């Protein structure tokens, strides 16, 4: 079992909140009620389009499930360059080897059966969210079938589109949970299909550019900043009207 340092984890969670506040206009999520611990082992699996994806998992865990321990696999060679990540639940897996597959299954099973939450990007590489097919690696399905008592897998679709502001949005959409029984067969297709549905649903609402379709988890920076923002503030003050930082004020999203 990977050891988690509470002080280092607290630091990373604080860093994630700060990063998203500075680098994004907002973090918005759909179907957040699905992100709950179901009383059985839980795996959250997502498409992998960006460096930001692991930070998304840190933020979601901190905001909505901070009482549980969260873990994720990472390529062993890459983890050597970021050793500190071991202290927040990241564990090494050798890619493209039988020993690496055994590592993932052994550690993942121990995490799930101990009550931890496992986060996985089963594509095993960066891939554009429009790319089809998803081409999952086989490890996720193999792990799900080995968990005693069965497990729940929750698909998470992620996009980072630009809407009307200088900074992009982080958009998250939880799909329908997939429940897997011990020893169940033909899981891979079921898992890929559930994530594809979630990704297509997110694409539709992302195109609509309406924050009311989401719950706003974190509000970030808005407006152009700098001298332009200062001029807008002065104009609002002199004109006795409210200052609006956004380039295009959007309808209020539910909290």
C-alpha positions in Angstrom: 0.0 0.0 0.0 1.4 3.4 -0.9 2.0 5.6 2.1 0.3 9.0 2.2 1.8 12.0 4.0 -1.0 14.2 5.4 1.1 17.4 5.4 2.3 16.9 1.8 -1.2 16.0 0.7 -2.6 19.1 2.3 0.0 21.1 0.4 -0.9 19.6 -2.9 -4.6 20.1 -2.4 -3.9 23.8 -1.6 -1.7 24.0 -4.6 -4.4 22.5 -6.9 -7.0 25.0 -5.7 -4.6 27.9 -6.3 -3.6 26.6 -9.8 -7.2 26.3 -10.9 -8.1 29.7 -9.5 -5.2 31.3 -11.5 -5.2 29.3 -14.7 -8.9 28.8 -15.4 -12.0 30.9 -15.6 -13.9 28.2 -13.6 -14.1 24.5 -12.7 -17.6 23.2 -13.6 -19.0 19.7 -13.1 -22.1 17.8 -14.0 -23.7 14.9 -12.1 -21.6 15.5 -9.0 -24.1 13.5 -7.0 -22.7 10.4 -8.7 -19.3 11.1 -7.2 -20.0 9.3 -3.9 -18.5 6.3 -2.2 -21.1 3.5 -2.9 -20.2 1.3 0.1 -18.1 -0.9 -2.2 -14.7 -0.4 -3.9 -14.7 2.6 -6.2 -12.6 3.3 -9.3 -12.9 6.6 -11.1 -11.6 6.4 -14.7 -11.3 9.2 -17.1 -10.1 10.2 -20.6 -6.6 11.6 -20.6 -6.2 14.7 -22.7 -4.0 17.0 -20.6 -1.4 17.5 -18.0 -4.1 18.9 -15.8 -6.0 15.6 -15.4 -4.2 14.5 -12.3 -4.8 17.9 -10.8 -8.5 17.5 -11.5 -8.5 14.3 -9.4 -6.7 16.0 -6.5 -9.2 18.9 -6.6 -12.3 16.6 -6.7 -11.0 14.5 -3.9 -10.3 17.5 -1.8 -13.6 19.2 -2.5 -16.0 16.2 -2.4 -14.4 13.2 -0.8 -11.7 14.4 1.4 -12.4 11.8 4.1 -11.2 8.9 1.9 -7.7 7.9 0.8 -7.1 8.4 -3.0 -4.5 6.7 -5.1 -3.4 6.6 -8.8 -0.8 4.7 -10.9 1.9 6.4 -12.8 4.6 5.3 -15.2 7.5 4.1 -13.1 10.1 6.1 -15.2 8.1 9.3 -15.0 7.6 8.9 -11.2 11.3 8.8 -10.7 11.4 12.4 -11.8 8.6 13.4 -9.4 9.4 11.3 -6.3 7.4 13.6 -4.0 4.2 12.3 -5.7 4.6 9.0 -3.9 3.7 10.9 -0.7 0.2 11.7 -2.0 -0.8 8.2 -3.1 0.8 7.9 -6.5 2.4 4.4 -7.1 4.8 3.3 -9.8 3.8 0.8 -12.6 6.2 -0.4 -15.2 4.6 0.2 -18.6 4.4 -2.5 -21.3 5.8 -5.4 -19.2 4.2 -8.4 -17.5 5.7 -7.4 -14.2 4.1 -3.9 -14.5 0.7 -5.5 -15.2 1.1 -7.6 -12.1 2.2 -4.6 -10.1 -0.9 -2.7 -11.1 -3.3 -5.6 -10.3 -1.7 -6.3 -6.9 -1.5 -2.7 -5.7 -4.9 -1.7 -7.1 -6.6 -4.7 -5.5 -5.0 -3.9 -2.1 -6.1 -0.3 -2.4 -9.7 -1.1 -3.3 -10.2 -3.8 -0.7 -8.8 -1.5 2.0 -11.4 1.2 1.3 -9.3 3.5 -0.9 -10.4 5.2 -4.1 -8.4 4.4 -7.2 -8.1 7.0 -10.1 -7.1 5.6 -13.5 -6.6 6.9 -17.1 -7.0 3.6 -18.9 -5.9 5.0 -22.3 -2.4 5.0 -20.8 -1.3 8.1 -22.8 -2.4 11.6 -23.7 -5.2 11.5 -26.3 -7.5 14.2 -27.8 -11.0 13.9 -26.4 -12.3 13.6 -30.0 -10.1 10.6 -30.8 -11.9 7.3 -31.4 -11.7 4.5 -30.5 -10.5 5.1 -26.9 -8.3 2.0 -27.0 -8.2 1.2 -23.3 -5.3 -0.8 -21.9 -6.6 -4.1 -20.5 -5.5 -3.6 -16.9 -8.6 -1.7 -15.7 -11.0 -4.4 -16.7 -8.7 -7.1 -15.4 -8.5 -5.4 -12.0 -12.3 -4.8 -11.8 -13.0 -8.5 -12.2 -10.6 -9.4 -9.4 -11.9 -7.3 -6.6 -13.6 -9.4 -3.9 -17.3 -8.5 -3.5 -17.3 -6.6 -6.8 -16.6 -2.9 -7.4 -18.1 0.3 -8.9 -16.4 2.1 -11.8 -17.4 5.8 -12.4 -16.6 7.3 -15.8 -15.4 10.9 -15.8 -15.3 12.9 -19.0 -12.9 16.0 -19.0 -12.5 18.9 -21.4 -10.7 22.3 -21.2 -12.5 24.5 -23.8 -12.2 28.2 -24.2 -15.5 29.9 -24.1 -15.6 33.7 -24.1 -12.8 34.5 -21.7 -9.0 34.8 -21.8 -8.7 31.7 -19.6 -10.3 28.2 -20.4 -12.9 26.4 -18.5 -12.4 23.0 -16.8 -15.5 21.0 -17.6 -16.2 17.7 -15.9 -19.1 15.2 -16.5 -19.6 12.0 -14.4 -21.3 9.3 -16.4 -23.5 6.4 -15.3 -21.6 4.1 -12.8 -20.7 0.7 -14.0 -21.1 -2.1 -11.4 -18.9 -5.1 -11.9 -19.3 -8.5 -10.2 -16.3 -10.7 -9.2 -15.1 -12.7 -12.1 -17.4 -10.9 -14.6 -16.3 -11.3 -18.3 -16.3 -8.8 -21.2 -15.9 -5.8 -19.0 -13.7 -3.8 -21.3 -16.4 -2.9 -23.9 -18.8 -1.9 -21.1 -16.3 0.4 -19.6 -15.3 2.0 -22.9 -19.0 2.5 -23.9 -19.8 4.2 -20.6 -17.0 6.7 -20.9 -17.8 7.4 -24.6 -21.4 8.2 -23.6 -20.1 10.6 -20.9 -17.6 12.2 -23.3 -20.3 12.7 -26.0 -22.7 14.2 -23.4 -20.0 16.6 -22.2 -19.2 17.6 -25.8 -22.8 18.6 -26.3 -23.1 20.8 -23.3 -19.6 22.3 -23.8 -20.7 23.5 -27.3 -23.7 25.2 -25.8 -21.5 27.3 -23.5 -24.1 27.6 -20.7 -22.7 27.4 -17.2 -26.3 26.6 -15.9 -25.8 23.1 -17.2 -23.0 22.6 -14.5 -22.3 23.1 -10.9 -19.5 25.5 -10.4 -16.9 23.9 -8.1 -14.3 26.7 -8.2 -14.5 30.2 -9.6 -11.2 31.4 -11.1 -9.9 34.5 -12.8 -11.9 36.6 -15.2 -11.4 39.4 -17.5 -8.3 40.6 -19.4 -6.4 41.8 -16.4 -3.6 44.5 -16.5 -4.2 48.1 -17.6 -7.3 47.1 -19.6 -9.0 45.8 -16.4 -7.9 48.9 -14.5 -9.5 51.1 -17.2 -12.8 49.1 -16.9 -12.7 49.5 -13.1 -12.2 53.3 -13.4 -15.0 53.6 -16.0 -17.4 51.6 -13.8 -16.5 53.7 -10.8 -16.9 57.0 -12.6 -20.1 55.8 -14.3 -21.5 54.6 -10.9 -22.2 51.2 -12.3 -21.1 47.7 -11.2 -17.7 46.5 -12.4 -18.0 43.3 -14.5 -14.7 41.6 -15.1 -15.9 39.0 -17.7 -15.7 39.8 -21.4 -19.1 38.3 -21.8 -21.2 38.0 -18.6 -22.6 34.5 -18.5 -25.8 33.4 -16.8 -25.3 32.4 -13.2 -24.5 28.7 -12.7 -26.0 26.9 -9.6 -23.6 26.4 -6.7 
